[in-house]
Amino acid sequence: MKVVLGGLKDRAEELQSFLEPRVGVKPSVSSGELEMEDSAIRKGVRPRHVKTYVKRFLHQKGLRKTFRVLVNGSQLTIQELEREEEEKKEEKKEKEKEAPKMKEEEGVPKKEEEEERKKEEMKKKESTAAPEKKDGGEGKVEKKKEKGKAKAKSAPKGAKKKTDKKKS
């Protein structure tokens, strides 16, 4: 199995020590390539697994966004992404970050205006609600009277029941 380092030639030794415990064999470094004997590689490790290990290495070193890993048979190729693509991605991210800020700035005056409108509406409701409270208060009194009528009054403590008189 071969790993063509491309732009990672200067980090070949680091990648070599990173892959050794995962693959089961120490890859040999020669002219910008890591080579491992297929028979020496741990059982079950496929080129796809090695690709994942290389990507994990790139992530740990903070290089994942600048490199990509391709698999072709038993050969892996590490390619450096063009800087133009990276710059475009960064510009898009910056625009996305600025867009919510702009919306927030525009929204602040609108929120203040809405709060003022709500306060004015509350004042109007309070001024119109004052006479209504009087009417509402009368309604409560009527309800109390109705409740009083509905309740049956209990007899005084010393009074006898009518049913007792009939039996004797």
Backbone torsions as a table, in degrees:
resi	resn	phi	psi	omega
1	MET	NA	140.9	-175.5
2	LYS	-126.1	139.1	174.4
3	VAL	-120.5	111.0	177.9
4	VAL	-84.3	117.7	-171.0
5	LEU	-77.3	-30.5	-179.7
6	GLY	60.8	-116.3	-178.1
7	GLY	-78.6	-1.4	-179.5
8	LEU	-100.8	21.6	-178.1
9	LYS	-58.9	-35.4	-178.0
10	ASP	-73.1	-16.6	179.3
11	ARG	-110.0	23.4	-177.2
12	ALA	-60.7	-42.6	-177.9
13	GLU	-66.9	-38.8	178.3
14	GLU	-63.6	-45.0	179.2
15	LEU	-64.9	-37.1	178.5
16	GLN	-60.6	-48.0	-179.5
17	SER	-70.1	-27.7	177.8
18	PHE	-70.7	-41.3	-176.2
19	LEU	-77.8	-27.3	-173.5
20	GLU	-52.9	-54.0	-177.9
21	PRO	-69.5	-24.2	-177.1
22	ARG	-82.3	-36.7	-176.8
23	VAL	-91.4	-29.4	178.5
24	GLY	99.6	-1.7	179.0
25	VAL	-144.5	148.0	178.5
26	LYS	-83.9	117.6	-179.7
27	PRO	-68.9	147.6	177.4
28	SER	-94.5	138.4	-177.9
29	VAL	-100.2	128.7	176.6
30	SER	-154.2	124.0	175.8
31	SER	44.8	52.6	176.1
32	GLY	76.3	21.2	179.1
33	GLU	-137.0	146.9	170.4
34	LEU	-106.0	131.0	179.5
35	GLU	-123.5	137.8	178.2
36	MET	-133.6	139.8	177.4
37	GLU	-76.4	132.1	-178.0
38	ASP	-61.4	-34.9	-179.0
39	SER	-71.8	-25.7	-178.3
40	ALA	-85.5	-17.9	-178.9
41	ILE	-67.9	142.1	-179.5
42	ARG	-54.4	147.6	-177.3
43	LYS	-65.0	134.1	177.1
44	GLY	93.3	-8.4	179.6
45	VAL	-87.5	119.5	-178.4
46	ARG	-107.9	166.5	177.0
47	PRO	-55.9	-33.5	177.3
48	ARG	-61.5	-40.0	178.4
49	HIS	-65.3	-42.5	-180.0
50	VAL	-63.2	-38.1	177.0
51	LYS	-59.0	-44.8	178.8
52	THR	-61.4	-40.9	179.1
53	TYR	-63.3	-42.2	-179.8
54	VAL	-64.5	-42.0	178.5
55	LYS	-63.5	-38.1	177.6
56	ARG	-64.1	-41.4	176.9
57	PHE	-60.0	-47.1	180.0
58	LEU	-60.6	-39.7	179.7
59	HIS	-64.0	-44.8	-179.8
60	GLN	-62.3	-33.0	-178.8
61	LYS	-88.3	-3.1	179.8
62	GLY	76.7	24.2	-176.8
63	LEU	-111.3	5.9	-173.6
64	ARG	-60.6	-34.6	-177.5
65	LYS	-76.9	-17.4	-176.3
66	THR	-100.9	-11.1	-179.4
67	PHE	-129.7	154.2	171.4
68	ARG	-131.8	154.3	-175.1
69	VAL	-117.8	125.9	179.5
70	LEU	-114.4	143.8	177.1
71	VAL	-113.9	130.5	175.6
72	ASN	-136.2	96.3	-176.8
73	GLY	68.6	-119.7	178.3
74	SER	-105.5	21.3	179.3
75	GLN	-119.4	130.2	175.2
76	LEU	-105.4	140.4	178.3
77	THR	-125.0	127.9	177.1
78	ILE	-102.1	117.5	-177.9
79	GLN	-112.2	140.9	175.6
80	GLU	-85.7	130.9	178.4
81	LEU	-72.1	149.7	179.4
82	GLU	-68.2	143.2	-177.2
83	ARG	-67.7	-27.9	179.3
84	GLU	-61.6	-43.9	178.8
85	GLU	-62.1	-43.5	-179.3
86	GLU	-63.5	-42.6	179.9
87	GLU	-64.1	-39.3	178.0
88	LYS	-62.7	-42.0	179.0
89	LYS	-62.9	-43.0	179.4
90	GLU	-63.9	-40.6	178.8
91	GLU	-63.3	-41.3	178.3
92	LYS	-62.1	-43.3	179.3
93	LYS	-62.5	-41.8	179.2
94	GLU	-63.8	-41.7	178.7
95	LYS	-63.4	-40.8	178.8
96	GLU	-64.2	-37.2	178.8
97	LYS	-69.4	-38.0	-178.7
98	GLU	-73.4	-32.6	-177.1
99	ALA	-59.5	-48.4	178.0
100	PRO	-63.2	-34.4	178.6
101	LYS	-63.2	-42.9	179.6
102	MET	-63.3	-41.9	178.9
103	LYS	-62.8	-41.2	179.0
104	GLU	-63.4	-43.3	-179.7
105	GLU	-63.8	-40.5	178.2
106	GLU	-69.4	-33.8	-176.9
107	GLY	-72.7	-24.1	-175.9
108	VAL	-62.1	-51.4	178.8
109	PRO	-61.4	-37.3	179.5
110	LYS	-63.9	-40.2	179.1
111	LYS	-63.8	-42.5	179.2
112	GLU	-62.7	-42.6	178.3
113	GLU	-62.3	-41.7	179.2
114	GLU	-63.6	-40.8	178.9
115	GLU	-62.9	-41.9	178.3
116	GLU	-63.0	-42.2	178.4
117	ARG	-61.7	-43.2	179.4
118	LYS	-61.9	-41.8	179.2
119	LYS	-62.2	-43.6	178.8
120	GLU	-62.6	-41.7	178.4
121	GLU	-63.6	-39.6	178.2
122	MET	-63.6	-41.1	178.4
123	LYS	-62.5	-43.0	178.7
124	LYS	-62.9	-42.7	179.6
125	LYS	-63.7	-41.3	179.6
126	GLU	-64.0	-41.7	-179.0
127	SER	-68.2	-36.5	177.9
128	THR	-83.5	-21.7	-177.8
129	ALA	-78.8	-23.8	-177.1
130	ALA	-59.3	-50.3	177.1
131	PRO	-64.3	-33.7	-180.0
132	GLU	-64.6	-32.6	179.9
133	LYS	-62.4	-37.7	178.6
134	LYS	-62.6	-45.2	178.8
135	ASP	-62.8	-42.0	179.6
136	GLY	-63.4	-36.1	-180.0
137	GLY	-63.9	-39.4	179.0
138	GLU	-64.8	-37.4	178.9
139	GLY	-62.4	-36.4	179.2
140	LYS	-66.5	-39.1	-179.7
141	VAL	-64.1	-43.1	179.0
142	GLU	-61.1	-40.1	179.0
143	LYS	-62.6	-39.8	-179.7
144	LYS	-63.3	-40.4	179.6
145	LYS	-64.1	-42.7	179.9
146	GLU	-63.2	-39.1	178.7
147	LYS	-63.8	-40.9	-179.0
148	GLY	-63.4	-38.2	179.4
149	LYS	-68.0	-35.3	-175.3
150	ALA	-71.8	-26.5	-177.3
151	LYS	-77.7	139.0	175.1
152	ALA	-87.6	133.9	-179.3
153	LYS	-81.0	142.1	178.9
154	SER	-88.0	153.4	-178.2
155	ALA	-73.9	152.0	175.7
156	PRO	-58.5	159.6	-173.3
157	LYS	-60.6	-41.6	-174.8
158	GLY	-82.7	-9.7	-175.2
159	ALA	-74.1	144.7	178.2
160	LYS	-93.5	156.0	178.6
161	LYS	-80.3	148.6	-179.7
162	LYS	-64.9	-31.5	-179.7
163	THR	-66.8	-30.2	-179.7
164	ASP	-68.3	-37.4	-176.9
165	LYS	-66.3	-40.6	-177.4
166	LYS	-66.1	-31.6	-177.9
167	LYS	-72.0	-32.1	-176.8
168	SER	-87.9	NA	NA
